[in-house]
Amino acid sequence: MGLIWIAAVSGWAVAEATLFFVVPDVLITFAVMRFGLKAGVRLCVAAAAIASVAGLGMWGWGHADPQGARHAMLMVPFIGPDLLARAHAEIAAGWPLHLVSGAMTGVPYKLYAVEAGARGINPVLFLPMSFIARIARFALTAVAAHAGREVMTRLGRPGWRYACWMAAWIAVYGFYWTSRAMM
């Protein structure tokens, strides 16, 4: 795994932390399938670091123009007023914990970043907490992918790992987008 993978995951992390809606975990987990967990961990660190910096940009936008930033967030596919309201409420009530838990429950990080800026949360505190929130989620999906890779290898079907990876992401996004479309 070379620098092209780091550049790709970094670009994807910036995109997802701002206006894109497909998580960089897709690429991270593919790298785990192809190269193993060690490579995936390197991508997790790179993605978390760059996503946190991009999140600081979203914090700045939310701080300077909260209404404009919120309106832009509502233009991102599958983000609705319910998710924005949830991020707003969670930033107001115990934001560090919710920044981490939100990453595991389908509330986009970018919404927390905008709301943290709008609320005036100290960016010096927000940046490291962003890294913790991002790395936690990225690492969780990398470990899950590694477990799937090991299961396929032990079953004597290592070639199936890519099909299982694809099926897992289709299921995740199929469920998420279907449930979001019903809102």
Sequence and secondary structure as in RCSB ss.txt:
>XXXX:A:sequence
MGLIWIAAVSGWAVAEATLFFVVPDVLITFAVMRFGLKAGVRLCVAAAAIASVAGLGMWGWGHADPQGARHAMLM
VPFIGPDLLARAHAEIAAGWPLHLVSGAMTGVPYKLYAVEAGARGINPVLFLPMSFIARIARFALTAVAAHAGRE
VMTRLGRPGWRYACWMAAWIAVYGFYWTSRAMM
>XXXX:A:secstr
  HHHHHHHHHHHHHHHHT  S THHHHHHHHHHH HHHHHHHHHHHHHHHHHHHHHHHHHHHH HHHHHHHHHH
STT  HHHHHHHHHHHHTTHHHHHHHHHHTT  HHHHHHHHHHHT  HHHHHHHHHHHHHHHHHHHHHHHHHHHH
HHHHTT GGGHHHHHHHHHHHHHHHHHHHHHT 
